[in-house]
């Protein structure tokens, strides 16, 4: 996947990142500061300690364009204040850990669904031209509360383009799979268990597969999708799949695996696009684009740019993917992190 050819121009712009102290938010902020001369970069998050730690990092020290806002996407008034004069919002704030969401479903809904509504309303009221929301493969045919909340969030952001009416604000969604090395993912867990000298590692199910993308690939994809967006799209990158068994063997070769069974809310395989979406799915610029059914002009635009309309039975699943990552490929990707 290569997305550097066509990325959004943010020079001279003000960008706000919700969840700006998370794994994605920090790396995204660092990338923006390296690639663009921004007017302002606003980091909005709930945790003052994480903001303090971020300010101490060399990449963020002595940057006059940086602003740190303590705030929660549950608080629409705070969002309105943060979005004044903002040109682009990247919405990365979410409660994303599946078991925690299963145990705390009301909190998951308040952040992931009510928070999405608040971001939408504040952006429209403040006249923010562009909003890009991050989604997940777990939003497709969801079986857990996290996936269901992100599906609802995706639907809200797509519908927000109609809600915006004559407002200049346009919304799009970027949806991809598991991020290699992100906080709370399986890679740091396996590495920690190996470093601690464990004699076995837990395996949920030896048939399990997942989509994988690096943090930098995800960032490039967000930026290139921002350059393409018309409003109402869900952008899906073409990324490789990998079996969890192959991943564990690459990270902990020869270490026995103890099968513990699938955790509550987990799937054997993940979907990025289901066959139910195919009426409006096109392939364009190295990605799939789920076009909004309520605005046929978006699909027409991409077709005029040479996009291919996908077949009616098309589905993009981790176990039937055409592109696969092996152990050697994984090690090479991790070396770049």
C-alpha positions, 0 to 999 in steps of 0.5 A: 500500500502506497499513499504518499503520491496524493495527500491533503495540503494542510500548510497554513491550516489549523488541525485538531486531533481528538484523542491526540495523546493516543498511539495514533494521535501522537504519531499523526501529530508528529507526522503533521509537524514534520510534513507541514507548516501548520498554523495551529495543531490542537491536541484534545484529550482527557488525560493531563498526564499524557499531555504533559508527557507528550510536551516533554518529547523532543518531537513536540518540544518548542513547537509554537503551533501546538495547543493542548486542550483538556477535554472530552468528546462527551462535552459538546461545549468544550468541542465547540470552543476547541473547533473555533477557526479549525480547518480539519478535524481528525477524530481518533478519540474512542474507547476501543478495547473489546473486553473493557467495552463489553464490561462497560457498555454504557461508557463505550456508547457515551464516548463512541456514539454520543461523542461522535454526535458531539463532534459532528454538531460542533464541527457544523456549528463552527463551520469546520470544512473537513472532518475525518473519523477513524473507524475499525474492521470491528464495525462491519457485521459487529458482534461486540459493543465496541464494533456496534458503537463504531458502526453507529459512529460510521453511520452518523458521520456518513449521514452528517453530510446531509445534516450539514446542508449548506454548511461547508463541513464535509465528513468522511470515515477511514476504516482499517484493521489492527495496527501493528505495535499500537498500545494494547495490541497483541504484538507488545503483549507477545514481546512482553511475555517473551521478555519475562521468560514465559514458557508458553503464550496464550492463543485464542484460536489457531484458525484466527486471522486479522488484517494488519497495517502499520501506524505510519501506513494508517497515517498516510492513508488518512492523509491521502483519503483526505485529499480525495474525499467528497463527503460521505465516503468510508475509505478502506485500504488494501492491506495484508492479512495474517494468521495469529499462529504465524504472528506468534511463531514469528515473534516467539519462535518455538514457544508453546502456545496454550489455546484459551478460547475466543474472548467475549466479543471476538471473531475468528476473522474480521471484515472490512467490507461486507457483501451488504455494502457492495451496491456502493463500493468502488475500487480507486487509487489503491483503496476501496471506497464505500460511497454514500447511498444518499448522494449518488454524485459521490460514486459518479465522481469516482467513476468519472475518475476511473474507479471500478465498481465492485461485483455484487458478491464482493466482500473484503475479509481477513481469511479470504484476502488475496494479500498475506503477510508471512513471518519474514514480512512481519519482522521487516515491518516491525523493524520499521516501527 
